[in-house]
């Protein structure tokens, strides 16, 4: 089918809840996508951080194909090898005690919410703390609970009311605000992103994160870290909290773990290992063998040397943006291959992303003025340079 035929069929039969670009991708290799007419695009978005190994990575394809040919699904009423192997790898490399597998980032964060409230009930009984503190400008998902956990008022419209309740918001970087918000004694956990991705790619200050971790430990307030976007090598470490020298009570993950297949979950510390007992939490497709086989291939590929390359490639992007004559681009923020670049007026970030797509570079927006890059972690140097040249030519066209 042509792009136009795919668009027409989509519009006729799929609910129009997405503002799609008029491009239909049909294939990919490495960090390069191909549309229905054969045009090639350098990918600096990776399906919003999902395709961590790019497209058609040999190890990923082999793992998925082999597992699909033997066992696709049996449910969590039984044991399977891929899930056991994946949990072992994640706990060994994260320093956490145990894993729970789900399907998506929102579901993973829902699990953190249930985990925190269950721990508080088990610990304090009728005096259980029920409020979860989150940060303004955060994003935690699109279910009713994770929408309300999200600290952006634009997501709290009347369209989906009533919401669940049980959340309180504070300004990022202000430890005094955390202390004040916890003063009533009803806060069971603090849920944070170490880099606020959808909010504009804003890293939290390291000193603030250290103070927050200390406060939580002293007051039996669980420290929950949402690493749906920052986790699985995106920042140059397996998890971003490893940069900040803190250890959370629990951490969620999703997106890049499956390398293109739907998989998420969370890891817990020894303190929370026994909180979710049999029957208290479940999911049908969690630890799906095919998805876990894909994730094992992702983790095996993202060894220490590969993570060092993520850091190096992020530095290449930073150096290019800072040194090139790109007057409409400003501050660059983030870690590894999770980067946000300020777009200056009169150009808007949405206009720029549309122009880049026309010119053959797939990119994302974030916040109110940020161009966001989340390329595959395995992007080659040649693809990286080609994408940066498209950026330069688009922002500052040659005459």
C-alpha positions, -999 to 999 in steps of 0.1 A, spaced: 0 0 0 10 36 -5 12 61 24 -21 76 14 -38 43 13 -25 34 47 -36 68 61 -71 64 46 -75 29 60 -63 40 94 -86 70 95 -116 49 85 -111 22 112 -90 35 141 -102 59 168 -86 93 161 -70 99 195 -36 106 180 -23 136 161 -3 116 135 22 129 110 14 120 74 41 93 72 37 55 71 68 35 80 70 0 67 106 -11 76 138 -3 93 174 -13 98 198 0 125 186 35 132 172 41 98 135 39 89 118 35 55 84 47 45 59 32 21 74 51 -9 110 40 0 122 73 15 147 68 43 147 86 77 173 88 104 156 79 137 163 101 167 131 90 185 132 52 186 94 49 191 96 73 221 125 55 236 113 20 229 135 6 201 166 6 222 185 -17 197 171 0 166 155 -20 139 162 -56 129 190 -60 153 203 -96 147 204 -107 183 170 -94 191 155 -109 159 170 -143 167 158 -142 203 122 -133 194 120 -157 165 134 -186 185 110 -180 215 80 -174 193 86 -208 176 86 -226 209 64 -209 235 45 -177 231 24 -175 263 13 -196 293 3 -170 320 19 -164 354 2 -195 369 33 -213 357 71 -208 355 90 -200 323 127 -197 316 129 -163 298 112 -145 327 134 -162 353 166 -152 333 154 -117 329 147 -111 365 180 -125 375 199 -102 351 179 -71 362 184 -77 399 221 -85 395 228 -54 375 205 -30 395 213 -42 431 176 -46 438 160 -77 453 132 -89 431 112 -80 400 75 -78 389 68 -78 352 39 -59 335 32 -46 300 36 -8 299 50 22 318 16 33 331 9 -2 344 44 -3 360 37 30 378 3 18 389 21 -12 405 44 12 424 13 31 437 -3 -2 449 30 -14 463 35 18 484 -1 18 498 1 -20 506 34 -15 525 19 14 545 -12 -7 554 9 -37 564 32 -14 585 7 10 601 -27 -8 599 -56 16 606 -31 45 607 -18 37 572 -5 66 552 -22 69 518 -9 100 500 18 98 474 39 129 468 49 137 431 67 166 415 52 194 395 60 191 357 62 153 361 46 127 338 37 91 350 12 77 326 -24 79 312 -44 56 334 -67 75 359 -43 70 388 -11 78 369 -27 108 352 -35 122 386 0 113 398 13 134 369 21 169 382 9 189 352 -25 205 354 -32 202 317 -37 164 323 -63 169 350 -91 182 329 -128 175 336 -130 151 307 -121 121 328 -132 132 363 -136 121 390 -100 111 396 -87 87 422 -73 112 448 -44 104 471 -17 126 454 0 158 464 25 179 443 56 199 452 80 220 432 111 200 419 143 208 437 127 222 469 134 198 498 116 222 522 85 218 501 88 180 506 91 184 543 61 206 545 40 183 523 48 154 545 42 172 578 6 160 581 20 125 585 -2 110 557 25 105 530 36 69 523 58 75 493 75 100 470 74 92 433 99 110 410 115 110 376 152 118 378 149 134 344 115 149 337 111 137 301 77 147 289 80 179 309 110 191 289 140 169 297 149 185 330 173 165 353 167 169 390 196 185 409 219 158 424 220 175 458 182 176 460 180 139 451 205 130 478 186 151 504 153 135 493 167 100 497 179 108 532 146 124 542 126 94 529 149 69 548 146 88 580 108 91 579 99 57 564 86 74 533 92 51 503 114 65 475 99 54 442 117 62 410 99 62 376 125 51 351 101 42 323 120 66 300 154 69 317 159 32 324 176 4 305 207 22 293 191 54 280 213 77 302 245 56 298 238 36 330 214 7 333 192 30 355 196 67 360 195 64 398 230 48 395 242 82 384 227 99 414 243 75 440 209 67 456 191 34 459 153 36 456 128 14 475 113 5 441 119 15 405 97 12 375 108 4 339 93 -2 305 98 13 270 134 2 260 134 -31 280 116 -50 253 134 -34 223 101 -30 205 78 -54 222 55 -44 251 71 -51 285 74 -32 317 77 -38 354 93 -27 386 121 -38 409 119 -37 447 144 -35 475 147 -62 501 125 -40 523 96 -45 499 103 -80 486 74 -95 506 48 -68 503 29 -81 473 18 -116 483 0 -141 462 -32 -126 449 -25 -90 458 -13 -80 423 -13 -96 389 -13 -90 351 -21 -114 322 7 -106 299 35 -98 324 66 -119 318 54 -130 284 81 -154 272 85 -137 238 88 -103 253 112 -115 280 134 -132 254 135 -99 236 145 -82 268 172 -107 275 187 -99 241 185 -61 250 203 -66 283 230 -89 268 237 -63 242 238 -34 266 269 -44 284 293 -19 301 311 -12 268 278 -5 250 267 18 279 299 38 276 291 42 239 257 57 249 275 83 269 300 90 242 273 94 215 254 118 238 285 139 241 288 139 203 253 154 200 260 179 228 293 191 212 276 194 178 247 215 190 270 238 211 296 243 183 274 245 152 259 279 142 223 271 151 207 304 163 173 289 169 186 263 194 195 271 230 203 251 261 208 213 258 198 191 288 198 155 297 221 125 301 234 99 276 210 96 247 181 113 264 185 149 254 164 180 252 173 211 232 155 245 238 139 258 206 139 296 204 112 319 189 101 326 163 106 288 155 85 265 177 94 230 187 64 215 169 73 234 137 108 222 139 99 185 144 76 187 114 104 202 92 129 177 104 106 149 94 101 163 60 139 165 56 144 129 68 150 131 106 125 116 131 125 136 164 102 144 193 89 174 213 87 178 251 74 205 273 65 238 258 96 245 238 119 215 237 132 194 209 137 159 223 162 132 210 159 96 220 178 77 193 184 39 194 212 32 218 230 13 191 229 41 165 260 41 143 283 71 141 275 75 104 237 76 112 244 100 141 263 124 119 237 121 91 210 130 115 229 160 130 236 173 95 198 172 88 193 191 120 218 218 110 205 221 75 169 224 87 176 250 114 201 270 93 194 262 57 223 264 32 219 291 5 
